Amino acid sequence: MTLAELARKVDSHVGNLSRIERNAAKPSLDLLYKISDALDYSLSDIFFMADSNSTGCHKQSALLAVFISLVEQDKDLMLEFAYLLQQRGHNHDKDGT
């Protein structure tokens, strides 16, 4: 979605959204709710992604963005895969490999 499309959906101006995107302005809480609805994210997801970006956790932020965009069935599959990877890591620690 382009900034122009988002601006139309949230009844804002492209310039305003551009300033927010560049951290030159802070959005109101009302605008944040509109943006989260337009992007089909929860407000907590947006805050978490913003916090991850500001703390340098780019991989975590990217993973969360992908996870949020998935349909529910694929979210379950991704979570199962993550648990398998986690278990694999624990097994490697025990084996010394």
C-alpha positions as a LaTeX table, in Angstrom:
\begin{tabular}{lrrr}
\hline
Residue & $x$ (\AA) & $y$ (\AA) & $z$ (\AA) \\
\hline
Met1 & 0.00 & 0.00 & 0.00 \\
Thr2 & 1.33 & 3.44 & $-0.89$ \\
Leu3 & 1.35 & 6.41 & 1.46 \\
Ala4 & $-1.30$ & 8.04 & $-0.74$ \\
Glu5 & $-3.59$ & 5.01 & $-0.40$ \\
Leu6 & $-3.01$ & 4.88 & 3.35 \\
Ala7 & $-3.64$ & 8.63 & 3.65 \\
Arg8 & $-7.03$ & 8.20 & 1.93 \\
Lys9 & $-7.97$ & 5.29 & 4.19 \\
Val10 & $-7.08$ & 7.13 & 7.39 \\
Asp11 & $-8.29$ & 10.57 & 6.28 \\
Ser12 & $-4.87$ & 12.19 & 6.59 \\
His13 & $-2.39$ & 13.89 & 4.29 \\
Val14 & 0.49 & 12.13 & 2.54 \\
Gly15 & 2.90 & 14.76 & 3.87 \\
Asn16 & 1.77 & 14.08 & 7.42 \\
Leu17 & 2.28 & 10.33 & 7.04 \\
Ser18 & 5.64 & 10.92 & 5.39 \\
Arg19 & 6.79 & 13.01 & 8.37 \\
Ile20 & 5.65 & 10.25 & 10.74 \\
Glu21 & 7.45 & 7.62 & 8.67 \\
Arg22 & 10.69 & 9.66 & 8.84 \\
Asn23 & 10.28 & 10.25 & 12.60 \\
Ala24 & 9.90 & 13.98 & 11.97 \\
Ala25 & 6.44 & 13.97 & 13.58 \\
Lys26 & 4.51 & 11.88 & 16.07 \\
Pro27 & 1.03 & 10.58 & 15.23 \\
Ser28 & $-1.94$ & 11.11 & 17.52 \\
Leu29 & $-3.42$ & 8.07 & 19.21 \\
Asp30 & $-6.52$ & 8.47 & 17.04 \\
Leu31 & $-4.38$ & 8.38 & 13.89 \\
Leu32 & $-2.51$ & 5.33 & 15.18 \\
Tyr33 & $-5.81$ & 3.50 & 15.61 \\
Lys34 & $-6.84$ & 4.43 & 12.08 \\
Ile35 & $-3.48$ & 3.31 & 10.66 \\
Ser36 & $-3.60$ & 0.00 & 12.53 \\
Asp37 & $-7.12$ & $-0.65$ & 11.22 \\
Ala38 & $-6.15$ & 0.28 & 7.66 \\
Leu39 & $-3.11$ & $-2.01$ & 7.76 \\
Asp40 & $-5.02$ & $-4.78$ & 9.56 \\
Tyr41 & $-2.62$ & $-4.80$ & 12.52 \\
Ser42 & $-3.43$ & $-4.45$ & 16.18 \\
Leu43 & $-2.13$ & $-1.35$ & 17.88 \\
Ser44 & 0.03 & $-3.52$ & 20.14 \\
Asp45 & 1.62 & $-5.10$ & 17.05 \\
Ile46 & 2.52 & $-1.65$ & 15.74 \\
Phe47 & 4.04 & $-0.60$ & 19.07 \\
Phe48 & 5.98 & $-3.87$ & 19.29 \\
Met49 & 7.36 & $-3.46$ & 15.76 \\
Ala50 & 8.31 & 0.15 & 16.48 \\
Asp51 & 10.05 & $-0.90$ & 19.69 \\
Ser52 & 11.88 & $-3.73$ & 17.90 \\
Asn53 & 13.06 & $-1.32$ & 15.20 \\
Ser54 & 14.28 & 1.24 & 17.73 \\
Thr55 & 16.22 & $-1.33$ & 19.74 \\
Gly56 & 17.93 & $-2.76$ & 16.68 \\
Cys57 & 16.10 & $-6.10$ & 16.67 \\
His58 & 15.60 & $-6.02$ & 12.91 \\
Lys59 & 15.30 & $-9.79$ & 12.49 \\
Gln60 & 12.72 & $-9.97$ & 15.26 \\
Ser61 & 10.80 & $-7.08$ & 13.75 \\
Ala62 & 10.88 & $-8.66$ & 10.28 \\
Leu63 & 9.74 & $-12.00$ & 11.69 \\
Leu64 & 6.87 & $-10.35$ & 13.53 \\
Ala65 & 5.80 & $-8.44$ & 10.43 \\
Val66 & 5.68 & $-11.68$ & 8.44 \\
Phe67 & 3.85 & $-13.50$ & 11.24 \\
Ile68 & 1.20 & $-10.79$ & 11.54 \\
Ser69 & 0.51 & $-10.87$ & 7.81 \\
Leu70 & $-0.22$ & $-14.62$ & 7.75 \\
Val71 & $-3.64$ & $-16.24$ & 7.87 \\
Glu72 & $-4.42$ & $-18.01$ & 11.14 \\
Gln73 & $-3.65$ & $-21.51$ & 9.84 \\
Asp74 & $-0.23$ & $-20.40$ & 8.59 \\
Lys75 & 0.47 & $-18.66$ & 11.90 \\
Asp76 & $-0.06$ & $-22.00$ & 13.62 \\
Leu77 & 2.29 & $-23.69$ & 11.16 \\
Met78 & 4.96 & $-21.03$ & 11.63 \\
Leu79 & 4.71 & $-21.36$ & 15.40 \\
Glu80 & 5.06 & $-25.15$ & 15.18 \\
Phe81 & 8.13 & $-24.71$ & 12.98 \\
Ala82 & 9.63 & $-22.26$ & 15.48 \\
Tyr83 & 9.13 & $-24.80$ & 18.28 \\
Leu84 & 10.86 & $-27.46$ & 16.16 \\
Leu85 & 13.81 & $-25.13$ & 15.57 \\
Gln86 & 13.96 & $-24.34$ & 19.27 \\
Gln87 & 13.95 & $-28.05$ & 20.14 \\
Arg88 & 16.65 & $-28.67$ & 17.55 \\
Gly89 & 18.79 & $-26.01$ & 19.23 \\
His90 & 18.33 & $-27.67$ & 22.63 \\
Asn91 & 19.30 & $-31.04$ & 21.15 \\
His92 & 22.46 & $-29.56$ & 19.60 \\
Asp93 & 23.40 & $-28.11$ & 22.99 \\
Lys94 & 23.04 & $-31.53$ & 24.64 \\
Asp95 & 25.00 & $-33.32$ & 21.90 \\
Gly96 & 27.73 & $-30.71$ & 21.80 \\
Thr97 & 27.17 & $-30.20$ & 18.07 \\
\hline
\end{tabular}
